[in-house]
Amino acid sequence: MKKIMMPYLLAYFFLFVSYFLVSFIMAVLLSFMHVSSFVYNILLIIMNYFLLSVFTLFFFKNVKEKPWIHGLIFPFIYLIIQIIFHFQEFKFTLLLKPLWLLILYFLLLYIKKKQQ
């Protein structure tokens, strides 16, 4: 059980710490530079998708067995976490991030199969 859960725990811990650090850095930087909310939102979206890409790569490197099953469970757990945090303001754009994780994970899996 520990062997199965460890990649998930490490990956989600990595994501949490990364979001915390990025938001802290952006808060400090943007307190000195006054930018419009549009620029701020664009920066957040770019950083979010970059961190999700690194998050997926980190998870992909840690999964050793049954990668297809973990590839389906991984974005589903992320979707559940997003729904829990955004329950009051659910938007269909929230479904794009788990879809991005799913596509990126299976793309990495396809590239790995091609190299072997």
C-alpha positions as CSV (number, residue, x, y, z in Angstrom):
1,M,0.0,0.0,0.0
2,K,2.8,2.4,0.9
3,K,4.5,1.6,-2.4
4,I,1.4,2.6,-4.3
5,M,0.6,5.7,-2.4
6,M,4.1,7.2,-2.2
7,P,4.2,8.6,-5.7
8,Y,0.8,10.3,-5.2
9,L,1.8,11.8,-1.8
10,L,5.2,13.0,-3.1
11,A,3.7,14.5,-6.3
12,Y,0.9,16.3,-4.4
13,F,3.3,17.5,-1.7
14,F,5.5,18.8,-4.5
15,L,2.6,20.6,-6.1
16,F,1.5,22.2,-2.7
17,V,5.0,23.4,-1.9
18,S,5.5,24.8,-5.4
19,Y,2.2,26.7,-5.3
20,F,3.0,28.1,-2.0
21,L,6.5,29.3,-3.1
22,V,5.2,30.7,-6.4
23,S,2.4,32.6,-4.7
24,F,4.8,33.9,-2.0
25,I,7.3,35.1,-4.7
26,M,4.6,36.7,-6.8
27,A,3.1,38.4,-3.8
28,V,6.4,39.9,-2.9
29,L,7.3,40.9,-6.5
30,L,3.9,42.3,-7.2
31,S,3.8,44.4,-4.0
32,F,6.7,46.4,-5.5
33,M,5.4,46.4,-9.1
34,H,1.9,47.5,-9.7
35,V,0.4,45.6,-12.6
36,S,-3.1,45.2,-13.9
37,S,-5.2,42.3,-12.8
38,F,-5.2,41.0,-16.4
39,V,-1.4,40.7,-16.4
40,Y,-1.5,39.2,-12.9
41,N,-4.0,36.5,-14.0
42,I,-2.0,35.7,-17.1
43,L,1.1,35.2,-15.0
44,L,-0.8,33.0,-12.6
45,I,-2.2,30.9,-15.5
46,I,1.3,30.5,-17.1
47,M,2.9,29.5,-13.8
48,N,0.0,27.1,-13.0
49,Y,0.3,25.2,-16.2
50,F,4.1,25.1,-15.9
51,L,3.9,23.7,-12.4
52,L,1.3,21.2,-13.5
53,S,3.6,20.0,-16.3
54,V,6.5,19.6,-13.9
55,F,4.1,17.9,-11.4
56,T,3.1,15.4,-14.1
57,L,6.7,14.7,-15.0
58,F,7.6,14.2,-11.4
59,F,4.7,11.8,-10.9
60,F,5.5,10.0,-14.2
61,K,9.1,9.4,-13.0
62,N,8.0,8.0,-9.7
63,V,5.4,5.5,-11.0
64,K,7.0,2.1,-11.7
65,E,4.2,-0.4,-12.1
66,K,0.8,-0.2,-13.8
67,P,1.4,3.2,-15.4
68,W,-1.9,3.1,-17.4
69,I,-4.0,2.7,-14.3
70,H,-2.1,5.4,-12.4
71,G,-2.4,7.6,-15.4
72,L,-6.2,7.5,-15.2
73,I,-6.3,7.8,-11.4
74,F,-3.9,10.7,-11.2
75,P,-5.9,13.4,-13.0
76,F,-9.1,12.1,-11.4
77,I,-7.7,12.8,-7.9
78,Y,-6.6,16.2,-9.0
79,L,-10.1,16.9,-10.4
80,I,-11.7,15.8,-7.0
81,I,-9.3,18.1,-5.1
82,Q,-10.2,21.0,-7.5
83,I,-13.9,20.4,-7.1
84,I,-13.5,20.4,-3.3
85,F,-11.7,23.7,-3.3
86,H,-13.9,25.4,-5.9
87,F,-17.3,23.9,-4.9
88,Q,-19.0,27.3,-4.6
89,E,-17.7,28.6,-7.9
90,F,-17.5,25.6,-10.2
91,K,-16.6,26.4,-13.8
92,F,-16.1,24.1,-16.7
93,T,-12.6,25.5,-17.2
94,L,-11.7,23.6,-14.0
95,L,-11.9,20.5,-16.2
96,L,-9.1,21.7,-18.5
97,K,-6.3,21.2,-16.0
98,P,-7.1,17.5,-15.3
99,L,-7.4,17.0,-19.0
100,W,-4.0,18.6,-19.5
101,L,-2.6,16.2,-16.9
102,L,-4.1,13.2,-18.6
103,I,-2.9,14.2,-22.0
104,L,0.6,15.1,-20.8
105,Y,0.9,11.9,-18.8
106,F,-0.1,9.6,-21.7
107,L,2.1,11.6,-24.0
108,L,5.1,10.9,-21.7
109,L,4.1,7.3,-21.6
110,Y,3.9,7.1,-25.4
111,I,7.4,8.7,-25.7
112,K,8.8,6.2,-23.2
113,K,7.3,3.3,-25.1
114,K,8.8,4.6,-28.4
115,Q,12.2,4.9,-26.9
116,Q,12.2,1.3,-25.7
